[in-house]
Amino acid sequence: MSVSSVRRGPRLAAALLASGLLLTGCGGAAADGGSAPGGTTADGKGVDGTDSAGSHGGTVGSLGGTAGRSAPEPQTAEPKVIPGLGPRTLAAIPPETDQAVVATGAGRDRNTGTVLVYERDPVTGWAPVSDVWPAHNAKRGWTDDHVRGDLRTPIGVFGLTDAGGLLPDPGTRLPYDRGPAFSVSGTGFQGDSLVGSFDYVVAINYNRVPGNTPLDWTRPLGADKGGGIWLHVDHGGPTQGCVSLPRGRMKELLRLLDPMKKPVVVMGDAESLQR
C-alpha cells in the first residue's frame, strides 16, 4: 500500500461516516431534531416497516401532530329557543311540534298584543317565519283559569287543528269548514262592527274536541269552562275571549299552518309567558 493510500484512509472513513449521518437525517431524524425509535425511511416508515409513530407515542415531526391523541370535538351551537318564553311555557310545547303561533299580550289586564309565527329546525332550533302582527284579545285581558263570561283569554299552549269561515278556503292545509253559520252581526265593546269577523277562523283547542269543525260546541271540561276560543279576523276592538288578527294576516296564517308540523298557539300576557 502506498503512503498516499494510508493518508487517504482516515479521510475516507470520516467521509463515509458523515454520509451515513446525512442519510439518517433525511429519514430517521425529524427536521426539528426529534427522532423516531429505530429510525425511519423517507416515507415515514420505520426500519421495521411500522409507522414512525408506531406504538411508542412519539411525535411525527413532518406533520407536526402527536400520535395517540384524539382530535378536539367540533363545537356546536345550542338550538335557539323562542325568545320571551320561560322554562314552564317552553316545556308545555309538545316535542313533536315544529310550528308555534306566539300571541303575546301587552299586559295581564290589557286587550292588545302581538302575534309572531315560529318554526323549529331540528339542528338550529326555533326561528320566526312571519312579521310581528298586531292583535286583540279579550276585553279584560288574560287568565290562568278561564270561565264562561269572564271576558278574559285563557293562558296556555293549545293545539291548532281545525279551520273554517264564511269565505272560501284561502289555501290552508288544515281541514276547512265553510258555511253561513260563520256569519256574525252586531257591534263590539267599542262600537266596532263585528261583520266579517268570522270570515276566516282557526279553532284554538281549548275545551273542545280536536278534529271537529270550529262550530262544534262539545265542551269536554264542561260548559262553565267556556269555549269557542278562536283566532279570527280583527274587528278593531277587544274580543270576548278570542285572539284576533287583521284580515290579511289571518289569510297568511291559514296558509302558513301545516298539520304535519303539529302547530300550537302559545298565548298569554308577556309576564305569564316568561314563567
NORZIDA-V743894 format. One record per backbone hydrogen bond with DSSP energy under -0.5 kcal/mol. CO is the residue of the C=O (numbers start at 1). NH is the residue of the N-H. Records with the same first field share a line. If there is no record, write none. Layout:
CO: NH / NH
//
This chain:
2: 6
3: 7
4: 8
5: 9
6: 9 / 10
7: 11
8: 12
9: 13
10: 14
11: 15
12: 16
13: 17
14: 18
15: 19
16: 20
17: 21
18: 22
19: 23
20: 24
21: 25
22: 26
23: 26 / 27
24: 28 / 29
28: 36
30: 33
34: 30
36: 39
39: 47
41: 44
44: 52
45: 41
46: 49
50: 46
53: 56 / 57 / 58
58: 67
59: 61
60: 63 / 64 / 65
65: 60
66: 69
80: 126
81: 83
82: 85
86: 90
87: 91
88: 92
89: 92 / 93
90: 93
92: 94
94: 97
98: 120
99: 264
100: 102 / 118
101: 103 / 266
102: 104 / 116
103: 105 / 268
104: 114
105: 270
107: 110
108: 142
111: 137
112: 106
113: 135
114: 104
115: 133
116: 102
117: 129 / 130
118: 100
119: 127
121: 125
124: 80
125: 121
127: 119
131: 133
133: 115
134: 246
135: 113
136: 244
137: 239
138: 141
141: 153
143: 155
147: 150
151: 140
153: 143
156: 267
158: 265
159: 205
161: 175
162: 203
163: 177
164: 201
165: 179
175: 163
176: 178
177: 165
179: 182
180: 183
186: 194
188: 191
192: 188
194: 197
196: 199
197: 233
198: 166
199: 167
200: 233
201: 164
202: 231
203: 162 / 205
204: 206
205: 207
208: 210
209: 212
213: 216
218: 220
219: 222
222: 225
223: 226
224: 148
228: 230
229: 204
230: 232 / 243
231: 202
232: 245
239: 139
243: 232
244: 136
245: 234
246: 249 / 250
247: 251
248: 252
249: 253
250: 254
251: 255
252: 256
253: 257
254: 173
257: 173
258: 261
259: 262
261: 98 / 99
263: 160
264: 101
265: 158 / 267
266: 103
267: 156
268: 105
269: 273
270: 274
272: 275
273: 86
275: 88
//
